[in-house]
């Protein structure tokens, strides 16, 4: 809490008003990111321009691994119960944030 999160061409950036910190995942295929969202567990989620979904938990960046067979998504949303919804080809997919399709 108390941070400003910014999606940039160089990755996700956090500022406390005087210092800046950039977050990058080792598995990231693109630097530019967008669609920042915080979930109920205070994890920060974001997507890069290659369509990979990531989250930050305890200062570490993790890639969210979608279940096999799930199509690439166009957008995502995490609700107050930490349920992950993705959208693709006029279909909405509901997943657990642990990566299980429902």
C-alpha positions as CSV (number, residue, x, y, z in Angstrom):
1,X,0.0,0.0,0.0
2,X,1.1,3.6,-0.6
3,X,2.7,2.9,-3.9
4,X,2.0,4.2,-7.4
5,X,2.1,1.4,-10.0
6,X,2.9,2.2,-13.6
7,X,2.8,0.1,-16.8
8,X,5.6,1.2,-19.1
9,X,7.4,0.1,-22.3
10,X,10.2,-1.1,-20.0
11,X,8.1,-3.2,-17.7
12,X,6.1,-2.7,-14.5
13,X,7.3,0.2,-12.3
14,X,6.5,1.0,-8.7
15,X,7.1,4.3,-7.0
16,X,6.8,5.6,-3.5
17,X,7.0,9.2,-4.6
18,X,10.8,9.4,-4.6
19,X,12.2,6.1,-5.7
20,X,11.4,3.9,-8.6
21,X,11.6,0.1,-8.9
22,X,11.1,-2.0,-12.1
23,X,9.9,-5.5,-12.1
24,X,10.8,-8.0,-14.8
25,X,10.2,-11.7,-15.1
26,X,12.9,-14.0,-16.4
27,X,10.4,-15.7,-18.7
28,X,9.0,-12.5,-20.2
29,X,8.9,-12.4,-24.0
30,X,8.2,-8.6,-24.1
31,X,9.1,-5.6,-22.0
32,X,6.0,-3.4,-22.4
33,X,3.2,-4.1,-20.0
34,X,-0.4,-3.0,-19.3
35,X,-3.6,-3.8,-17.3
36,X,-2.3,-3.6,-13.7
37,X,-4.6,-5.1,-11.1
38,X,-4.4,-5.9,-7.4
39,X,-6.1,-9.0,-6.0
40,X,-7.4,-9.8,-2.5
41,X,-4.1,-11.2,-1.4
42,X,-2.3,-7.9,-2.3
43,X,-0.6,-9.5,-5.4
44,X,-0.1,-7.1,-8.3
45,X,-1.1,-8.6,-11.7
46,X,-0.1,-7.4,-15.1
47,X,0.1,-8.6,-18.7
48,X,2.9,-8.0,-21.2
49,X,2.4,-7.3,-24.9
50,X,3.2,-10.9,-25.8
51,X,0.1,-12.0,-23.9
52,X,1.8,-13.4,-20.8
53,X,0.2,-12.9,-17.5
54,X,2.4,-12.2,-14.4
55,X,1.9,-11.3,-10.7
56,X,4.1,-9.9,-8.0
57,X,4.1,-11.5,-4.6
58,X,6.5,-10.6,-1.8
59,X,8.7,-8.6,-4.2
60,X,9.1,-11.5,-6.7
61,X,7.7,-11.7,-10.1
62,X,5.9,-14.9,-11.3
63,X,4.4,-15.9,-14.6
64,X,0.9,-17.3,-14.3
65,X,0.8,-20.6,-16.1
66,X,-2.5,-21.3,-17.9
67,X,-3.8,-24.8,-18.0
68,X,-2.8,-26.7,-21.2
69,X,-5.3,-26.4,-24.1
70,X,-6.6,-23.0,-23.0
71,X,-6.5,-20.4,-25.9
72,X,-4.5,-17.2,-25.7
73,X,-6.6,-14.6,-23.9
74,X,-7.5,-11.0,-24.9
75,X,-8.1,-9.6,-21.5
76,X,-8.4,-10.7,-17.9
77,X,-10.1,-9.7,-14.6
78,X,-9.6,-10.8,-11.0
79,X,-12.6,-10.4,-8.7
80,X,-12.7,-9.9,-4.9
81,X,-12.7,-13.6,-4.4
82,X,-9.4,-14.0,-6.4
83,X,-11.1,-15.7,-9.3
84,X,-9.4,-15.2,-12.6
85,X,-11.6,-14.6,-15.7
86,X,-10.2,-14.4,-19.2
87,X,-11.9,-13.6,-22.5
88,X,-11.2,-15.2,-25.9
89,X,-13.4,-15.6,-29.0
90,X,-16.6,-14.5,-27.3
91,X,-16.0,-16.9,-24.5
92,X,-15.3,-16.2,-20.8
93,X,-13.0,-18.6,-19.0
94,X,-13.1,-18.8,-15.2
95,X,-9.9,-20.1,-13.5
96,X,-8.5,-20.3,-10.0
97,X,-5.5,-18.1,-9.5
98,X,-3.6,-21.3,-8.9
99,X,-4.1,-22.2,-12.6
100,X,-7.0,-24.6,-12.6
101,X,-9.8,-24.2,-15.3
102,X,-13.4,-24.4,-14.1
